[in-house]
C-alpha cells in the first residue's frame, strides 16, 4: 500500500497565466470574495487593478476557447503573499455567472499587468485622506487600508461605504475590524494606528444606523457633523473615489466644488477616481 499523503503531486497549471484559488467566501447572494496564489513576479501598488477571468465556453463552430477577462481591483495590500478579490455575482454576467462558483483548488487566469489611478503616487501630500466607495468599489480601499503608506502619509483616514443593504457592508466592516489586530500595521505604524481611521458606512434600501447616499449626507453637512470633522478643503484633504458610474460623477462634481482637482499617475493632484468594474 502506498501512502500518498506525503507525496503530493504539484498541480500543473493548465491555463495561461493560471493561479490557484485558495479560499472563497460568499457575503450575500450578490457578493463574494476569494483569495488566490500570487505570481512570484507580480509587483503592484496598493489600489491597482489587474485583468482576471476564466476560459470562456468553446466556440460552437471552431470549438476553440478564449479567455474571458475583466478588470478587478486587487483587494489585498502590496505586501501580501496572496491576492484577494471582491466581486459581484451577476446571474447572467458572462464572467461572474461562472466565477461565483469557483472553489479552493480551482484555477483562474490572472494577467500580471497591474495598472490604475487609485494609488498614493497620483496624489499630492496632504493631512487627511478620504476613501469614497459604493458596493464592490470598496475593493481597492481594502488594499489601501492594509497598506502602511496610507498611515505614514496621512494623519487621518476616512472611509465611507454606501451600499443598498447591511449585508453588503459586511466585507468592508470585517476588513476595518481586522486592522485592529493587524500585526504588520501595528508593528510598522505603531499600536493604535487604527485610531486614525474613521469608518462611515451607510445604507440606502435597508434600515441601518446611518441611512442615505454619502453624496446627500455630505451636501447637507450631516456626514461632516457625524464624523466630527471640518468640511473638505484643498489644502488638507485628498480623496479617492470608487463606485458605480453615477456616484463617481456626482462625487467628482462635489469634490471639484470643494476645490479639489483630479490627478493621475503622471500629474498628481488632490483627488483620483476609478469605476467599480461590473460584469
Ligand atoms: P441607491 O440605492 O439610492 O441607488 P449599486 O449596488 O446599484 O451599485 O449601488 C450601490 C450604492 O450606491 C447604493 O446604495 C446606491 O444607492 C448608491 N448610489 C447609486 N448612485 C449614487 C449616486 N449618484 N450618488 C451616491 N450614491 C449612489
py3Dmol code that shows the C-alpha trace and the ligand (Angstrom):
import py3Dmol

protein = """\
ATOM      1  CA  UNK A   1       0.000   0.000   0.000  1.00  0.00           C
ATOM      2  CA  UNK A   2       1.383   3.394  -0.924  1.00  0.00           C
ATOM      3  CA  UNK A   3       0.748   6.242   1.450  1.00  0.00           C
ATOM      4  CA  UNK A   4       0.041   9.168  -0.832  1.00  0.00           C
ATOM      5  CA  UNK A   5      -0.433  11.725   1.929  1.00  0.00           C
ATOM      6  CA  UNK A   6       3.272  12.613   1.848  1.00  0.00           C
ATOM      7  CA  UNK A   7       3.651  12.575  -1.901  1.00  0.00           C
ATOM      8  CA  UNK A   8       1.522  15.421  -3.084  1.00  0.00           C
ATOM      9  CA  UNK A   9       1.774  15.838  -6.814  1.00  0.00           C
ATOM     10  CA  UNK A  10       2.192  19.515  -7.657  1.00  0.00           C
ATOM     11  CA  UNK A  11      -0.645  20.829  -9.770  1.00  0.00           C
ATOM     12  CA  UNK A  12       0.453  21.717 -13.262  1.00  0.00           C
ATOM     13  CA  UNK A  13      -1.202  24.917 -14.461  1.00  0.00           C
ATOM     14  CA  UNK A  14      -3.461  24.128 -17.402  1.00  0.00           C
ATOM     15  CA  UNK A  15      -4.448  27.730 -18.206  1.00  0.00           C
ATOM     16  CA  UNK A  16      -2.249  30.559 -19.480  1.00  0.00           C
ATOM     17  CA  UNK A  17      -1.292  32.785 -16.505  1.00  0.00           C
ATOM     18  CA  UNK A  18      -3.064  30.334 -14.172  1.00  0.00           C
ATOM     19  CA  UNK A  19      -3.302  30.982 -10.442  1.00  0.00           C
ATOM     20  CA  UNK A  20      -4.851  28.675  -7.880  1.00  0.00           C
ATOM     21  CA  UNK A  21      -7.831  29.656  -5.742  1.00  0.00           C
ATOM     22  CA  UNK A  22      -7.033  29.306  -2.020  1.00  0.00           C
ATOM     23  CA  UNK A  23     -10.348  30.217  -0.383  1.00  0.00           C
ATOM     24  CA  UNK A  24     -13.749  31.663  -1.249  1.00  0.00           C
ATOM     25  CA  UNK A  25     -16.234  33.486   0.963  1.00  0.00           C
ATOM     26  CA  UNK A  26     -19.797  34.357  -0.010  1.00  0.00           C
ATOM     27  CA  UNK A  27     -21.035  37.507   1.717  1.00  0.00           C
ATOM     28  CA  UNK A  28     -24.535  37.822   0.215  1.00  0.00           C
ATOM     29  CA  UNK A  29     -26.347  36.330  -2.765  1.00  0.00           C
ATOM     30  CA  UNK A  30     -24.830  39.218  -4.771  1.00  0.00           C
ATOM     31  CA  UNK A  31     -21.280  39.393  -3.363  1.00  0.00           C
ATOM     32  CA  UNK A  32     -18.290  37.140  -2.751  1.00  0.00           C
ATOM     33  CA  UNK A  33     -14.553  37.437  -2.196  1.00  0.00           C
ATOM     34  CA  UNK A  34     -11.737  34.996  -2.841  1.00  0.00           C
ATOM     35  CA  UNK A  35      -8.021  34.603  -2.322  1.00  0.00           C
ATOM     36  CA  UNK A  36      -5.606  33.040  -4.802  1.00  0.00           C
ATOM     37  CA  UNK A  37      -1.908  32.453  -5.264  1.00  0.00           C
ATOM     38  CA  UNK A  38       0.238  35.423  -6.299  1.00  0.00           C
ATOM     39  CA  UNK A  39       2.688  35.059  -9.181  1.00  0.00           C
ATOM     40  CA  UNK A  40       6.207  35.464  -7.791  1.00  0.00           C
ATOM     41  CA  UNK A  41       6.954  38.112 -10.407  1.00  0.00           C
ATOM     42  CA  UNK A  42       3.848  40.236  -9.751  1.00  0.00           C
ATOM     43  CA  UNK A  43       4.664  43.631  -8.261  1.00  0.00           C
ATOM     44  CA  UNK A  44       1.835  46.109  -7.816  1.00  0.00           C
ATOM     45  CA  UNK A  45       0.957  49.259  -5.908  1.00  0.00           C
ATOM     46  CA  UNK A  46      -1.893  49.021  -3.378  1.00  0.00           C
ATOM     47  CA  UNK A  47      -5.062  50.259  -5.120  1.00  0.00           C
ATOM     48  CA  UNK A  48      -4.235  48.962  -8.610  1.00  0.00           C
ATOM     49  CA  UNK A  49      -6.257  46.504 -10.702  1.00  0.00           C
ATOM     50  CA  UNK A  50      -5.447  43.539 -12.957  1.00  0.00           C
ATOM     51  CA  UNK A  51      -7.367  41.540 -15.548  1.00  0.00           C
ATOM     52  CA  UNK A  52      -8.643  38.228 -14.206  1.00  0.00           C
ATOM     53  CA  UNK A  53     -11.052  35.614 -15.503  1.00  0.00           C
ATOM     54  CA  UNK A  54     -11.750  32.112 -16.716  1.00  0.00           C
ATOM     55  CA  UNK A  55     -11.707  30.259 -20.004  1.00  0.00           C
ATOM     56  CA  UNK A  56     -14.909  31.028 -21.925  1.00  0.00           C
ATOM     57  CA  UNK A  57     -17.211  28.420 -23.432  1.00  0.00           C
ATOM     58  CA  UNK A  58     -15.944  26.710 -26.612  1.00  0.00           C
ATOM     59  CA  UNK A  59     -16.910  28.470 -29.829  1.00  0.00           C
ATOM     60  CA  UNK A  60     -19.791  26.381 -31.275  1.00  0.00           C
ATOM     61  CA  UNK A  61     -18.191  26.425 -34.750  1.00  0.00           C
ATOM     62  CA  UNK A  62     -14.487  26.093 -34.101  1.00  0.00           C
ATOM     63  CA  UNK A  63     -14.555  24.508 -30.643  1.00  0.00           C
ATOM     64  CA  UNK A  64     -11.848  26.978 -29.603  1.00  0.00           C
ATOM     65  CA  UNK A  65     -11.903  28.563 -26.148  1.00  0.00           C
ATOM     66  CA  UNK A  66     -10.901  32.138 -25.429  1.00  0.00           C
ATOM     67  CA  UNK A  67     -10.154  33.656 -22.025  1.00  0.00           C
ATOM     68  CA  UNK A  68     -12.979  35.756 -20.588  1.00  0.00           C
ATOM     69  CA  UNK A  69     -11.315  38.566 -18.645  1.00  0.00           C
ATOM     70  CA  UNK A  70     -12.473  41.570 -16.602  1.00  0.00           C
ATOM     71  CA  UNK A  71     -10.687  44.294 -14.654  1.00  0.00           C
ATOM     72  CA  UNK A  72     -10.630  43.617 -10.920  1.00  0.00           C
ATOM     73  CA  UNK A  73      -9.104  45.776  -8.225  1.00  0.00           C
ATOM     74  CA  UNK A  74      -6.668  43.833  -6.095  1.00  0.00           C
ATOM     75  CA  UNK A  75      -8.227  43.943  -2.611  1.00  0.00           C
ATOM     76  CA  UNK A  76      -5.129  42.702  -0.792  1.00  0.00           C
ATOM     77  CA  UNK A  77      -2.209  45.030   0.007  1.00  0.00           C
ATOM     78  CA  UNK A  78       1.025  45.028  -1.985  1.00  0.00           C
ATOM     79  CA  UNK A  79       2.950  43.192   0.767  1.00  0.00           C
ATOM     80  CA  UNK A  80       0.553  40.214   0.982  1.00  0.00           C
ATOM     81  CA  UNK A  81       1.845  36.837  -0.278  1.00  0.00           C
ATOM     82  CA  UNK A  82      -1.596  36.008  -1.653  1.00  0.00           C
ATOM     83  CA  UNK A  83      -4.045  38.026  -3.746  1.00  0.00           C
ATOM     84  CA  UNK A  84      -7.599  38.854  -2.752  1.00  0.00           C
ATOM     85  CA  UNK A  85     -10.509  39.933  -4.966  1.00  0.00           C
ATOM     86  CA  UNK A  86     -14.020  41.133  -4.128  1.00  0.00           C
ATOM     87  CA  UNK A  87     -16.715  40.525  -6.722  1.00  0.00           C
ATOM     88  CA  UNK A  88     -20.328  40.986  -7.569  1.00  0.00           C
ATOM     89  CA  UNK A  89     -22.341  37.976  -8.831  1.00  0.00           C
ATOM     90  CA  UNK A  90     -24.380  38.798 -11.910  1.00  0.00           C
ATOM     91  CA  UNK A  91     -26.584  35.808 -12.714  1.00  0.00           C
ATOM     92  CA  UNK A  92     -26.399  36.369 -16.482  1.00  0.00           C
ATOM     93  CA  UNK A  93     -22.996  38.107 -16.417  1.00  0.00           C
ATOM     94  CA  UNK A  94     -20.594  36.447 -18.868  1.00  0.00           C
ATOM     95  CA  UNK A  95     -17.813  36.094 -16.283  1.00  0.00           C
ATOM     96  CA  UNK A  96     -19.323  36.385 -12.814  1.00  0.00           C
ATOM     97  CA  UNK A  97     -22.103  33.859 -13.533  1.00  0.00           C
ATOM     98  CA  UNK A  98     -19.220  31.342 -13.709  1.00  0.00           C
ATOM     99  CA  UNK A  99     -16.667  32.937 -11.382  1.00  0.00           C
ATOM    100  CA  UNK A 100     -19.119  32.842  -8.456  1.00  0.00           C
ATOM    101  CA  UNK A 101     -18.849  29.016  -8.483  1.00  0.00           C
ATOM    102  CA  UNK A 102     -15.050  28.785  -8.040  1.00  0.00           C
ATOM    103  CA  UNK A 103     -13.733  26.722  -5.148  1.00  0.00           C
ATOM    104  CA  UNK A 104     -10.383  26.243  -3.401  1.00  0.00           C
ATOM    105  CA  UNK A 105      -8.063  24.370  -5.750  1.00  0.00           C
ATOM    106  CA  UNK A 106      -9.657  25.723  -8.954  1.00  0.00           C
ATOM    107  CA  UNK A 107      -7.657  27.821 -11.365  1.00  0.00           C
ATOM    108  CA  UNK A 108      -8.309  31.331 -12.585  1.00  0.00           C
ATOM    109  CA  UNK A 109      -6.484  33.361 -15.211  1.00  0.00           C
ATOM    110  CA  UNK A 110      -4.580  36.417 -13.976  1.00  0.00           C
ATOM    111  CA  UNK A 111      -2.769  38.707 -16.385  1.00  0.00           C
ATOM    112  CA  UNK A 112       0.130  40.063 -14.339  1.00  0.00           C
ATOM    113  CA  UNK A 113      -0.034  43.679 -15.582  1.00  0.00           C
ATOM    114  CA  UNK A 114      -1.288  45.891 -12.751  1.00  0.00           C
ATOM    115  CA  UNK A 115      -2.486  49.432 -13.564  1.00  0.00           C
ATOM    116  CA  UNK A 116      -4.752  52.084 -12.057  1.00  0.00           C
ATOM    117  CA  UNK A 117      -5.119  55.576 -10.683  1.00  0.00           C
ATOM    118  CA  UNK A 118      -6.173  54.852  -7.084  1.00  0.00           C
ATOM    119  CA  UNK A 119      -2.568  54.962  -5.925  1.00  0.00           C
ATOM    120  CA  UNK A 120      -0.749  57.206  -3.485  1.00  0.00           C
ATOM    121  CA  UNK A 121       1.588  58.340  -6.283  1.00  0.00           C
ATOM    122  CA  UNK A 122      -1.318  60.117  -8.034  1.00  0.00           C
ATOM    123  CA  UNK A 123      -1.985  62.408  -5.047  1.00  0.00           C
ATOM    124  CA  UNK A 124      -0.074  65.396  -3.677  1.00  0.00           C
ATOM    125  CA  UNK A 125       0.866  65.236   0.020  1.00  0.00           C
ATOM    126  CA  UNK A 126      -1.984  66.089   2.429  1.00  0.00           C
ATOM    127  CA  UNK A 127      -3.157  65.699   6.037  1.00  0.00           C
ATOM    128  CA  UNK A 128      -6.341  63.723   5.602  1.00  0.00           C
ATOM    129  CA  UNK A 129      -7.399  61.162   3.007  1.00  0.00           C
ATOM    130  CA  UNK A 130     -10.969  60.239   2.094  1.00  0.00           C
ATOM    131  CA  UNK A 131     -11.820  56.892   0.517  1.00  0.00           C
ATOM    132  CA  UNK A 132     -15.325  57.027  -1.039  1.00  0.00           C
ATOM    133  CA  UNK A 133     -16.842  53.677  -2.078  1.00  0.00           C
ATOM    134  CA  UNK A 134     -20.151  52.191  -3.122  1.00  0.00           C
ATOM    135  CA  UNK A 135     -20.786  48.434  -3.429  1.00  0.00           C
ATOM    136  CA  UNK A 136     -17.753  46.472  -4.688  1.00  0.00           C
ATOM    137  CA  UNK A 137     -15.924  49.782  -5.077  1.00  0.00           C
ATOM    138  CA  UNK A 138     -14.635  49.018  -1.589  1.00  0.00           C
ATOM    139  CA  UNK A 139     -12.074  46.589  -3.082  1.00  0.00           C
ATOM    140  CA  UNK A 140      -9.165  48.971  -3.818  1.00  0.00           C
ATOM    141  CA  UNK A 141      -9.645  50.501  -0.368  1.00  0.00           C
ATOM    142  CA  UNK A 142      -9.461  47.045   1.226  1.00  0.00           C
ATOM    143  CA  UNK A 143      -5.947  47.085  -0.258  1.00  0.00           C
ATOM    144  CA  UNK A 144      -5.070  50.686   0.664  1.00  0.00           C
ATOM    145  CA  UNK A 145      -6.431  50.344   4.226  1.00  0.00           C
ATOM    146  CA  UNK A 146      -3.967  47.471   4.775  1.00  0.00           C
ATOM    147  CA  UNK A 147      -1.094  49.424   3.212  1.00  0.00           C
ATOM    148  CA  UNK A 148       1.340  51.012   5.731  1.00  0.00           C
ATOM    149  CA  UNK A 149       1.987  54.006   3.433  1.00  0.00           C
ATOM    150  CA  UNK A 150      -1.617  55.149   3.931  1.00  0.00           C
ATOM    151  CA  UNK A 151      -0.881  55.807   7.609  1.00  0.00           C
ATOM    152  CA  UNK A 152       2.625  57.100   7.012  1.00  0.00           C
ATOM    153  CA  UNK A 153       1.343  59.702   4.547  1.00  0.00           C
ATOM    154  CA  UNK A 154      -1.802  60.882   6.402  1.00  0.00           C
ATOM    155  CA  UNK A 155      -2.826  61.882   9.952  1.00  0.00           C
ATOM    156  CA  UNK A 156      -6.408  60.847   9.343  1.00  0.00           C
ATOM    157  CA  UNK A 157      -8.070  58.268   7.059  1.00  0.00           C
ATOM    158  CA  UNK A 158     -11.812  58.484   6.417  1.00  0.00           C
ATOM    159  CA  UNK A 159     -13.558  55.624   4.617  1.00  0.00           C
ATOM    160  CA  UNK A 160     -17.173  55.943   3.526  1.00  0.00           C
ATOM    161  CA  UNK A 161     -19.090  52.986   2.081  1.00  0.00           C
ATOM    162  CA  UNK A 162     -22.623  53.275   0.723  1.00  0.00           C
ATOM    163  CA  UNK A 163     -24.498  50.057  -0.093  1.00  0.00           C
ATOM    164  CA  UNK A 164     -28.087  49.054  -0.638  1.00  0.00           C
ATOM    165  CA  UNK A 165     -28.262  46.660   2.332  1.00  0.00           C
ATOM    166  CA  UNK A 166     -26.498  45.903   5.620  1.00  0.00           C
ATOM    167  CA  UNK A 167     -25.229  42.560   4.316  1.00  0.00           C
ATOM    168  CA  UNK A 168     -23.398  44.377   1.521  1.00  0.00           C
ATOM    169  CA  UNK A 169     -21.430  46.369   4.103  1.00  0.00           C
ATOM    170  CA  UNK A 170     -20.072  43.289   5.845  1.00  0.00           C
ATOM    171  CA  UNK A 171     -16.957  42.622   3.799  1.00  0.00           C
ATOM    172  CA  UNK A 172     -15.787  46.192   4.408  1.00  0.00           C
ATOM    173  CA  UNK A 173     -16.741  46.129   8.080  1.00  0.00           C
ATOM    174  CA  UNK A 174     -14.717  42.957   8.577  1.00  0.00           C
ATOM    175  CA  UNK A 175     -11.649  44.471   6.881  1.00  0.00           C
ATOM    176  CA  UNK A 176     -11.882  47.550   9.133  1.00  0.00           C
ATOM    177  CA  UNK A 177     -12.253  45.353  12.233  1.00  0.00           C
ATOM    178  CA  UNK A 178      -9.272  43.214  11.197  1.00  0.00           C
ATOM    179  CA  UNK A 179      -6.996  46.276  11.136  1.00  0.00           C
ATOM    180  CA  UNK A 180      -7.070  46.474  14.929  1.00  0.00           C
ATOM    181  CA  UNK A 181      -5.225  43.169  15.168  1.00  0.00           C
ATOM    182  CA  UNK A 182      -3.132  43.510  12.003  1.00  0.00           C
ATOM    183  CA  UNK A 183       0.349  42.579  13.225  1.00  0.00           C
ATOM    184  CA  UNK A 184       2.295  44.183  10.408  1.00  0.00           C
ATOM    185  CA  UNK A 185       0.465  47.510  10.597  1.00  0.00           C
ATOM    186  CA  UNK A 186       0.626  47.618  14.391  1.00  0.00           C
ATOM    187  CA  UNK A 187       4.354  46.899  14.250  1.00  0.00           C
ATOM    188  CA  UNK A 188       5.252  49.243  11.384  1.00  0.00           C
ATOM    189  CA  UNK A 189       2.876  52.123  12.153  1.00  0.00           C
ATOM    190  CA  UNK A 190       2.577  51.696  15.923  1.00  0.00           C
ATOM    191  CA  UNK A 191      -0.033  50.464  18.410  1.00  0.00           C
ATOM    192  CA  UNK A 192      -3.402  52.048  17.917  1.00  0.00           C
ATOM    193  CA  UNK A 193      -2.642  53.303  14.402  1.00  0.00           C
ATOM    194  CA  UNK A 194      -6.217  52.300  13.566  1.00  0.00           C
ATOM    195  CA  UNK A 195      -7.484  55.181  15.692  1.00  0.00           C
ATOM    196  CA  UNK A 196      -6.552  57.353  12.705  1.00  0.00           C
ATOM    197  CA  UNK A 197      -9.383  55.660  10.796  1.00  0.00           C
ATOM    198  CA  UNK A 198     -12.940  56.986  10.693  1.00  0.00           C
ATOM    199  CA  UNK A 199     -15.383  54.499   9.131  1.00  0.00           C
ATOM    200  CA  UNK A 200     -18.725  55.784   7.821  1.00  0.00           C
ATOM    201  CA  UNK A 201     -20.974  53.014   6.438  1.00  0.00           C
ATOM    202  CA  UNK A 202     -24.411  53.936   5.083  1.00  0.00           C
ATOM    203  CA  UNK A 203     -27.293  52.009   3.509  1.00  0.00           C
ATOM    204  CA  UNK A 204     -29.944  53.212   1.077  1.00  0.00           C
ATOM    205  CA  UNK A 205     -32.505  50.404   0.854  1.00  0.00           C
ATOM    206  CA  UNK A 206     -32.423  48.728   4.250  1.00  0.00           C
ATOM    207  CA  UNK A 207     -32.712  50.144   7.756  1.00  0.00           C
ATOM    208  CA  UNK A 208     -29.314  50.692   9.417  1.00  0.00           C
ATOM    209  CA  UNK A 209     -27.799  53.095  11.977  1.00  0.00           C
ATOM    210  CA  UNK A 210     -26.980  55.546   9.155  1.00  0.00           C
ATOM    211  CA  UNK A 211     -29.133  55.738   6.086  1.00  0.00           C
ATOM    212  CA  UNK A 212     -28.688  57.719   2.874  1.00  0.00           C
ATOM    213  CA  UNK A 213     -26.313  58.229  -0.009  1.00  0.00           C
ATOM    214  CA  UNK A 214     -22.963  59.667   1.074  1.00  0.00           C
ATOM    215  CA  UNK A 215     -23.357  62.389  -1.559  1.00  0.00           C
ATOM    216  CA  UNK A 216     -26.614  63.612   0.041  1.00  0.00           C
ATOM    217  CA  UNK A 217     -25.168  63.288   3.551  1.00  0.00           C
ATOM    218  CA  UNK A 218     -22.200  65.449   2.563  1.00  0.00           C
ATOM    219  CA  UNK A 219     -24.317  68.005   0.733  1.00  0.00           C
ATOM    220  CA  UNK A 220     -26.458  68.534   3.836  1.00  0.00           C
ATOM    221  CA  UNK A 221     -23.376  68.643   6.068  1.00  0.00           C
ATOM    222  CA  UNK A 222     -24.669  65.674   8.111  1.00  0.00           C
ATOM    223  CA  UNK A 223     -21.698  63.445   7.260  1.00  0.00           C
ATOM    224  CA  UNK A 224     -19.133  66.023   8.477  1.00  0.00           C
ATOM    225  CA  UNK A 225     -21.175  66.556  11.636  1.00  0.00           C
ATOM    226  CA  UNK A 226     -21.464  62.802  12.329  1.00  0.00           C
ATOM    227  CA  UNK A 227     -17.734  62.341  11.765  1.00  0.00           C
ATOM    228  CA  UNK A 228     -16.853  65.423  13.792  1.00  0.00           C
ATOM    229  CA  UNK A 229     -14.583  66.745  11.054  1.00  0.00           C
ATOM    230  CA  UNK A 230     -14.272  70.001   9.130  1.00  0.00           C
ATOM    231  CA  UNK A 231     -15.641  70.017   5.562  1.00  0.00           C
ATOM    232  CA  UNK A 232     -13.278  69.131   2.727  1.00  0.00           C
ATOM    233  CA  UNK A 233     -10.669  71.747   1.846  1.00  0.00           C
ATOM    234  CA  UNK A 234      -7.996  71.552  -0.868  1.00  0.00           C
ATOM    235  CA  UNK A 235      -5.120  72.433   1.487  1.00  0.00           C
ATOM    236  CA  UNK A 236      -5.590  69.417   3.783  1.00  0.00           C
ATOM    237  CA  UNK A 237      -7.787  66.881   2.047  1.00  0.00           C
ATOM    238  CA  UNK A 238      -7.061  64.221  -0.538  1.00  0.00           C
ATOM    239  CA  UNK A 239      -9.657  61.805  -1.907  1.00  0.00           C
ATOM    240  CA  UNK A 240     -10.072  58.596  -3.863  1.00  0.00           C
ATOM    241  CA  UNK A 241     -13.413  57.585  -5.413  1.00  0.00           C
ATOM    242  CA  UNK A 242     -14.501  54.105  -6.498  1.00  0.00           C
ATOM    243  CA  UNK A 243     -18.110  53.157  -7.099  1.00  0.00           C
ATOM    244  CA  UNK A 244     -20.812  52.998  -9.718  1.00  0.00           C
ATOM    245  CA  UNK A 245     -20.681  55.487 -12.581  1.00  0.00           C
ATOM    246  CA  UNK A 246     -23.441  57.842 -11.388  1.00  0.00           C
ATOM    247  CA  UNK A 247     -21.849  58.003  -7.937  1.00  0.00           C
ATOM    248  CA  UNK A 248     -18.383  58.689  -9.338  1.00  0.00           C
ATOM    249  CA  UNK A 249     -19.658  61.548 -11.473  1.00  0.00           C
ATOM    250  CA  UNK A 250     -21.728  63.113  -8.705  1.00  0.00           C
ATOM    251  CA  UNK A 251     -18.919  62.918  -6.173  1.00  0.00           C
ATOM    252  CA  UNK A 252     -16.370  64.249  -8.677  1.00  0.00           C
ATOM    253  CA  UNK A 253     -18.521  67.349  -9.121  1.00  0.00           C
ATOM    254  CA  UNK A 254     -18.832  67.761  -5.347  1.00  0.00           C
ATOM    255  CA  UNK A 255     -15.097  67.465  -4.798  1.00  0.00           C
ATOM    256  CA  UNK A 256     -14.437  69.988  -7.563  1.00  0.00           C
ATOM    257  CA  UNK A 257     -16.853  72.348  -5.795  1.00  0.00           C
ATOM    258  CA  UNK A 258     -14.795  71.902  -2.628  1.00  0.00           C
ATOM    259  CA  UNK A 259     -11.765  72.974  -4.713  1.00  0.00           C
ATOM    260  CA  UNK A 260     -10.126  69.591  -5.297  1.00  0.00           C
ATOM    261  CA  UNK A 261      -8.566  68.734  -8.671  1.00  0.00           C
ATOM    262  CA  UNK A 262      -8.382  65.355 -10.417  1.00  0.00           C
ATOM    263  CA  UNK A 263      -4.920  63.785 -10.517  1.00  0.00           C
ATOM    264  CA  UNK A 264      -3.227  60.979 -12.427  1.00  0.00           C
ATOM    265  CA  UNK A 265      -0.014  58.997 -12.159  1.00  0.00           C
ATOM    266  CA  UNK A 266       1.685  61.479 -14.492  1.00  0.00           C
ATOM    267  CA  UNK A 267       0.105  64.534 -12.817  1.00  0.00           C
ATOM    268  CA  UNK A 268      -0.539  64.138  -9.065  1.00  0.00           C
ATOM    269  CA  UNK A 269      -3.324  66.382  -7.751  1.00  0.00           C
ATOM    270  CA  UNK A 270      -5.832  66.280  -4.880  1.00  0.00           C
ATOM    271  CA  UNK A 271      -8.285  63.509  -5.860  1.00  0.00           C
ATOM    272  CA  UNK A 272      -8.473  60.453  -8.121  1.00  0.00           C
ATOM    273  CA  UNK A 273     -11.343  58.339  -9.401  1.00  0.00           C
ATOM    274  CA  UNK A 274     -11.850  54.845 -10.779  1.00  0.00           C
ATOM    275  CA  UNK A 275     -15.021  52.975 -11.506  1.00  0.00           C
ATOM    276  CA  UNK A 276     -16.003  49.742  -9.803  1.00  0.00           C
ATOM    277  CA  UNK A 277     -15.967  47.283 -12.635  1.00  0.00           C
ATOM    278  CA  UNK A 278     -19.229  45.477 -13.255  1.00  0.00           C
ATOM    279  CA  UNK A 279     -19.792  42.342 -15.264  1.00  0.00           C
TER     280      UNK A 279
END
"""
ligand_1 = """\
27
LIG
P -29.479 53.798 -4.178
O -29.996 52.563 -3.513
O -30.150 55.038 -3.703
O -29.458 53.695 -5.690
P -25.389 49.639 -6.740
O -25.484 48.390 -5.918
O -26.582 49.900 -7.606
O -24.098 49.788 -7.474
O -25.411 50.858 -5.700
C -24.548 50.875 -4.594
C -24.931 52.041 -3.724
O -24.600 53.272 -4.409
C -26.412 52.103 -3.425
O -26.579 52.316 -2.043
C -26.897 53.275 -4.244
O -27.957 53.983 -3.685
C -25.682 54.166 -4.255
N -25.693 55.136 -5.351
C -26.117 54.971 -6.621
N -25.971 56.099 -7.339
C -25.467 57.019 -6.495
C -25.108 58.386 -6.628
N -25.243 59.069 -7.776
N -24.603 59.012 -5.531
C -24.482 58.366 -4.377
N -24.782 57.067 -4.186
C -25.284 56.405 -5.228
"""
view = py3Dmol.view(width=600, height=400)
view.addModel(protein, "pdb")
view.setStyle({"model": 0}, {"cartoon": {"style": "trace"}})
view.addModel(ligand_1, "xyz")
view.setStyle({"model": 1}, {"stick": {}})
view.zoomTo()
view.show()
